Amino acid sequence: MSPAILSGILRGGLGRQSEGCRPNSTFPYTHLPTVHVMNRRKKAKQIFEKKLKKAKAKLDPRKKPRYVAKADREKAVEGEAGT
């Protein structure tokens, strides 16, 4: 075997990059497979969307009346009947 092929095998593989890696890229995470970077972006986007959803829900007016427990409803009925 030639030294170039042997050094490629020792570096990991048959002289080519593994799937998902981008050599000679200007992207800062060139040592990571692209999948990991995309998972980081996806997670950040999920967190942002979750916070946005909560903020929108807080600003929206309530569409349903607030739940009143059965015991509280009976007390209200008794209070009305007692007066």
Chimera marker file (.cmm) of the C-alpha trace (Angstrom):
<marker_set name="trace">
<marker id="1" x="0.000" y="0.000" z="0.000" r="1" g="1" b="0" radius="0.5"/>
<marker id="2" x="1.116" y="3.504" z="-0.672" r="1" g="1" b="0" radius="0.5"/>
<marker id="3" x="1.745" y="5.835" z="2.289" r="1" g="1" b="0" radius="0.5"/>
<marker id="4" x="-1.111" y="8.143" z="1.227" r="1" g="1" b="0" radius="0.5"/>
<marker id="5" x="-3.683" y="5.349" z="1.305" r="1" g="1" b="0" radius="0.5"/>
<marker id="6" x="-2.309" y="4.031" z="4.589" r="1" g="1" b="0" radius="0.5"/>
<marker id="7" x="-2.464" y="7.462" z="6.230" r="1" g="1" b="0" radius="0.5"/>
<marker id="8" x="-6.040" y="7.861" z="4.982" r="1" g="1" b="0" radius="0.5"/>
<marker id="9" x="-7.055" y="4.566" z="6.552" r="1" g="1" b="0" radius="0.5"/>
<marker id="10" x="-5.386" y="5.518" z="9.839" r="1" g="1" b="0" radius="0.5"/>
<marker id="11" x="-7.216" y="8.862" z="9.892" r="1" g="1" b="0" radius="0.5"/>
<marker id="12" x="-10.565" y="7.094" z="9.701" r="1" g="1" b="0" radius="0.5"/>
<marker id="13" x="-11.857" y="5.474" z="6.581" r="1" g="1" b="0" radius="0.5"/>
<marker id="14" x="-10.529" y="4.896" z="3.139" r="1" g="1" b="0" radius="0.5"/>
<marker id="15" x="-9.136" y="8.360" z="2.595" r="1" g="1" b="0" radius="0.5"/>
<marker id="16" x="-12.463" y="10.181" z="2.457" r="1" g="1" b="0" radius="0.5"/>
<marker id="17" x="-14.510" y="12.137" z="4.944" r="1" g="1" b="0" radius="0.5"/>
<marker id="18" x="-17.235" y="10.399" z="6.920" r="1" g="1" b="0" radius="0.5"/>
<marker id="19" x="-20.853" y="11.057" z="6.044" r="1" g="1" b="0" radius="0.5"/>
<marker id="20" x="-22.215" y="14.366" z="7.294" r="1" g="1" b="0" radius="0.5"/>
<marker id="21" x="-18.864" y="16.158" z="7.735" r="1" g="1" b="0" radius="0.5"/>
<marker id="22" x="-18.007" y="19.207" z="5.712" r="1" g="1" b="0" radius="0.5"/>
<marker id="23" x="-14.257" y="19.696" z="5.307" r="1" g="1" b="0" radius="0.5"/>
<marker id="24" x="-12.834" y="23.093" z="4.341" r="1" g="1" b="0" radius="0.5"/>
<marker id="25" x="-16.041" y="24.872" z="5.247" r="1" g="1" b="0" radius="0.5"/>
<marker id="26" x="-16.355" y="28.353" z="6.687" r="1" g="1" b="0" radius="0.5"/>
<marker id="27" x="-18.940" y="27.014" z="9.110" r="1" g="1" b="0" radius="0.5"/>
<marker id="28" x="-17.513" y="27.184" z="12.654" r="1" g="1" b="0" radius="0.5"/>
<marker id="29" x="-18.359" y="23.600" z="13.615" r="1" g="1" b="0" radius="0.5"/>
<marker id="30" x="-16.477" y="21.770" z="10.887" r="1" g="1" b="0" radius="0.5"/>
<marker id="31" x="-15.309" y="19.080" z="13.288" r="1" g="1" b="0" radius="0.5"/>
<marker id="32" x="-18.912" y="18.076" z="14.055" r="1" g="1" b="0" radius="0.5"/>
<marker id="33" x="-21.154" y="16.121" z="11.724" r="1" g="1" b="0" radius="0.5"/>
<marker id="34" x="-23.840" y="18.324" z="10.194" r="1" g="1" b="0" radius="0.5"/>
<marker id="35" x="-26.517" y="16.328" z="12.017" r="1" g="1" b="0" radius="0.5"/>
<marker id="36" x="-25.351" y="17.565" z="15.437" r="1" g="1" b="0" radius="0.5"/>
<marker id="37" x="-25.374" y="21.179" z="14.328" r="1" g="1" b="0" radius="0.5"/>
<marker id="38" x="-28.851" y="20.814" z="12.886" r="1" g="1" b="0" radius="0.5"/>
<marker id="39" x="-30.057" y="19.236" z="16.131" r="1" g="1" b="0" radius="0.5"/>
<marker id="40" x="-28.678" y="22.253" z="18.029" r="1" g="1" b="0" radius="0.5"/>
<marker id="41" x="-30.521" y="24.611" z="15.708" r="1" g="1" b="0" radius="0.5"/>
<marker id="42" x="-33.691" y="22.562" z="15.946" r="1" g="1" b="0" radius="0.5"/>
<marker id="43" x="-33.581" y="22.586" z="19.750" r="1" g="1" b="0" radius="0.5"/>
<marker id="44" x="-33.032" y="26.349" z="19.855" r="1" g="1" b="0" radius="0.5"/>
<marker id="45" x="-35.949" y="26.842" z="17.478" r="1" g="1" b="0" radius="0.5"/>
<marker id="46" x="-38.177" y="24.577" z="19.594" r="1" g="1" b="0" radius="0.5"/>
<marker id="47" x="-37.361" y="26.540" z="22.751" r="1" g="1" b="0" radius="0.5"/>
<marker id="48" x="-38.087" y="29.832" z="20.995" r="1" g="1" b="0" radius="0.5"/>
<marker id="49" x="-41.406" y="28.568" z="19.601" r="1" g="1" b="0" radius="0.5"/>
<marker id="50" x="-42.435" y="27.244" z="23.027" r="1" g="1" b="0" radius="0.5"/>
<marker id="51" x="-41.765" y="30.613" z="24.683" r="1" g="1" b="0" radius="0.5"/>
<marker id="52" x="-43.558" y="32.436" z="21.861" r="1" g="1" b="0" radius="0.5"/>
<marker id="53" x="-46.596" y="30.177" z="22.228" r="1" g="1" b="0" radius="0.5"/>
<marker id="54" x="-46.754" y="30.870" z="25.987" r="1" g="1" b="0" radius="0.5"/>
<marker id="55" x="-46.444" y="34.619" z="25.435" r="1" g="1" b="0" radius="0.5"/>
<marker id="56" x="-49.229" y="34.623" z="22.842" r="1" g="1" b="0" radius="0.5"/>
<marker id="57" x="-51.464" y="32.544" z="25.105" r="1" g="1" b="0" radius="0.5"/>
<marker id="58" x="-50.915" y="34.994" z="27.937" r="1" g="1" b="0" radius="0.5"/>
<marker id="59" x="-51.954" y="37.946" z="25.751" r="1" g="1" b="0" radius="0.5"/>
<marker id="60" x="-55.038" y="36.255" z="24.295" r="1" g="1" b="0" radius="0.5"/>
<marker id="61" x="-58.315" y="36.881" z="26.097" r="1" g="1" b="0" radius="0.5"/>
<marker id="62" x="-59.898" y="33.908" z="27.787" r="1" g="1" b="0" radius="0.5"/>
<marker id="63" x="-62.568" y="32.336" z="25.638" r="1" g="1" b="0" radius="0.5"/>
<marker id="64" x="-64.124" y="30.117" z="28.302" r="1" g="1" b="0" radius="0.5"/>
<marker id="65" x="-65.426" y="31.074" z="31.709" r="1" g="1" b="0" radius="0.5"/>
<marker id="66" x="-63.201" y="30.055" z="34.604" r="1" g="1" b="0" radius="0.5"/>
<marker id="67" x="-63.930" y="26.647" z="36.112" r="1" g="1" b="0" radius="0.5"/>
<marker id="68" x="-65.771" y="26.718" z="39.428" r="1" g="1" b="0" radius="0.5"/>
<marker id="69" x="-65.648" y="23.639" z="41.643" r="1" g="1" b="0" radius="0.5"/>
<marker id="70" x="-68.867" y="21.788" z="42.397" r="1" g="1" b="0" radius="0.5"/>
<marker id="71" x="-68.697" y="22.633" z="46.114" r="1" g="1" b="0" radius="0.5"/>
<marker id="72" x="-68.286" y="26.334" z="45.313" r="1" g="1" b="0" radius="0.5"/>
<marker id="73" x="-71.250" y="26.221" z="42.919" r="1" g="1" b="0" radius="0.5"/>
<marker id="74" x="-73.425" y="24.641" z="45.633" r="1" g="1" b="0" radius="0.5"/>
<marker id="75" x="-72.366" y="27.353" z="48.098" r="1" g="1" b="0" radius="0.5"/>
<marker id="76" x="-73.259" y="30.037" z="45.541" r="1" g="1" b="0" radius="0.5"/>
<marker id="77" x="-76.690" y="28.460" z="44.962" r="1" g="1" b="0" radius="0.5"/>
<marker id="78" x="-77.306" y="28.227" z="48.735" r="1" g="1" b="0" radius="0.5"/>
<marker id="79" x="-76.235" y="31.837" z="49.167" r="1" g="1" b="0" radius="0.5"/>
<marker id="80" x="-78.690" y="32.962" z="46.471" r="1" g="1" b="0" radius="0.5"/>
<marker id="81" x="-81.510" y="30.834" z="47.891" r="1" g="1" b="0" radius="0.5"/>
<marker id="82" x="-80.799" y="32.052" z="51.450" r="1" g="1" b="0" radius="0.5"/>
<marker id="83" x="-81.205" y="35.722" z="50.543" r="1" g="1" b="0" radius="0.5"/>
<link id1="1" id2="2" r="1" g="1" b="0" radius="0.2"/>
<link id1="2" id2="3" r="1" g="1" b="0" radius="0.2"/>
<link id1="3" id2="4" r="1" g="1" b="0" radius="0.2"/>
<link id1="4" id2="5" r="1" g="1" b="0" radius="0.2"/>
<link id1="5" id2="6" r="1" g="1" b="0" radius="0.2"/>
<link id1="6" id2="7" r="1" g="1" b="0" radius="0.2"/>
<link id1="7" id2="8" r="1" g="1" b="0" radius="0.2"/>
<link id1="8" id2="9" r="1" g="1" b="0" radius="0.2"/>
<link id1="9" id2="10" r="1" g="1" b="0" radius="0.2"/>
<link id1="10" id2="11" r="1" g="1" b="0" radius="0.2"/>
<link id1="11" id2="12" r="1" g="1" b="0" radius="0.2"/>
<link id1="12" id2="13" r="1" g="1" b="0" radius="0.2"/>
<link id1="13" id2="14" r="1" g="1" b="0" radius="0.2"/>
<link id1="14" id2="15" r="1" g="1" b="0" radius="0.2"/>
<link id1="15" id2="16" r="1" g="1" b="0" radius="0.2"/>
<link id1="16" id2="17" r="1" g="1" b="0" radius="0.2"/>
<link id1="17" id2="18" r="1" g="1" b="0" radius="0.2"/>
<link id1="18" id2="19" r="1" g="1" b="0" radius="0.2"/>
<link id1="19" id2="20" r="1" g="1" b="0" radius="0.2"/>
<link id1="20" id2="21" r="1" g="1" b="0" radius="0.2"/>
<link id1="21" id2="22" r="1" g="1" b="0" radius="0.2"/>
<link id1="22" id2="23" r="1" g="1" b="0" radius="0.2"/>
<link id1="23" id2="24" r="1" g="1" b="0" radius="0.2"/>
<link id1="24" id2="25" r="1" g="1" b="0" radius="0.2"/>
<link id1="25" id2="26" r="1" g="1" b="0" radius="0.2"/>
<link id1="26" id2="27" r="1" g="1" b="0" radius="0.2"/>
<link id1="27" id2="28" r="1" g="1" b="0" radius="0.2"/>
<link id1="28" id2="29" r="1" g="1" b="0" radius="0.2"/>
<link id1="29" id2="30" r="1" g="1" b="0" radius="0.2"/>
<link id1="30" id2="31" r="1" g="1" b="0" radius="0.2"/>
<link id1="31" id2="32" r="1" g="1" b="0" radius="0.2"/>
<link id1="32" id2="33" r="1" g="1" b="0" radius="0.2"/>
<link id1="33" id2="34" r="1" g="1" b="0" radius="0.2"/>
<link id1="34" id2="35" r="1" g="1" b="0" radius="0.2"/>
<link id1="35" id2="36" r="1" g="1" b="0" radius="0.2"/>
<link id1="36" id2="37" r="1" g="1" b="0" radius="0.2"/>
<link id1="37" id2="38" r="1" g="1" b="0" radius="0.2"/>
<link id1="38" id2="39" r="1" g="1" b="0" radius="0.2"/>
<link id1="39" id2="40" r="1" g="1" b="0" radius="0.2"/>
<link id1="40" id2="41" r="1" g="1" b="0" radius="0.2"/>
<link id1="41" id2="42" r="1" g="1" b="0" radius="0.2"/>
<link id1="42" id2="43" r="1" g="1" b="0" radius="0.2"/>
<link id1="43" id2="44" r="1" g="1" b="0" radius="0.2"/>
<link id1="44" id2="45" r="1" g="1" b="0" radius="0.2"/>
<link id1="45" id2="46" r="1" g="1" b="0" radius="0.2"/>
<link id1="46" id2="47" r="1" g="1" b="0" radius="0.2"/>
<link id1="47" id2="48" r="1" g="1" b="0" radius="0.2"/>
<link id1="48" id2="49" r="1" g="1" b="0" radius="0.2"/>
<link id1="49" id2="50" r="1" g="1" b="0" radius="0.2"/>
<link id1="50" id2="51" r="1" g="1" b="0" radius="0.2"/>
<link id1="51" id2="52" r="1" g="1" b="0" radius="0.2"/>
<link id1="52" id2="53" r="1" g="1" b="0" radius="0.2"/>
<link id1="53" id2="54" r="1" g="1" b="0" radius="0.2"/>
<link id1="54" id2="55" r="1" g="1" b="0" radius="0.2"/>
<link id1="55" id2="56" r="1" g="1" b="0" radius="0.2"/>
<link id1="56" id2="57" r="1" g="1" b="0" radius="0.2"/>
<link id1="57" id2="58" r="1" g="1" b="0" radius="0.2"/>
<link id1="58" id2="59" r="1" g="1" b="0" radius="0.2"/>
<link id1="59" id2="60" r="1" g="1" b="0" radius="0.2"/>
<link id1="60" id2="61" r="1" g="1" b="0" radius="0.2"/>
<link id1="61" id2="62" r="1" g="1" b="0" radius="0.2"/>
<link id1="62" id2="63" r="1" g="1" b="0" radius="0.2"/>
<link id1="63" id2="64" r="1" g="1" b="0" radius="0.2"/>
<link id1="64" id2="65" r="1" g="1" b="0" radius="0.2"/>
<link id1="65" id2="66" r="1" g="1" b="0" radius="0.2"/>
<link id1="66" id2="67" r="1" g="1" b="0" radius="0.2"/>
<link id1="67" id2="68" r="1" g="1" b="0" radius="0.2"/>
<link id1="68" id2="69" r="1" g="1" b="0" radius="0.2"/>
<link id1="69" id2="70" r="1" g="1" b="0" radius="0.2"/>
<link id1="70" id2="71" r="1" g="1" b="0" radius="0.2"/>
<link id1="71" id2="72" r="1" g="1" b="0" radius="0.2"/>
<link id1="72" id2="73" r="1" g="1" b="0" radius="0.2"/>
<link id1="73" id2="74" r="1" g="1" b="0" radius="0.2"/>
<link id1="74" id2="75" r="1" g="1" b="0" radius="0.2"/>
<link id1="75" id2="76" r="1" g="1" b="0" radius="0.2"/>
<link id1="76" id2="77" r="1" g="1" b="0" radius="0.2"/>
<link id1="77" id2="78" r="1" g="1" b="0" radius="0.2"/>
<link id1="78" id2="79" r="1" g="1" b="0" radius="0.2"/>
<link id1="79" id2="80" r="1" g="1" b="0" radius="0.2"/>
<link id1="80" id2="81" r="1" g="1" b="0" radius="0.2"/>
<link id1="81" id2="82" r="1" g="1" b="0" radius="0.2"/>
<link id1="82" id2="83" r="1" g="1" b="0" radius="0.2"/>
</marker_set>
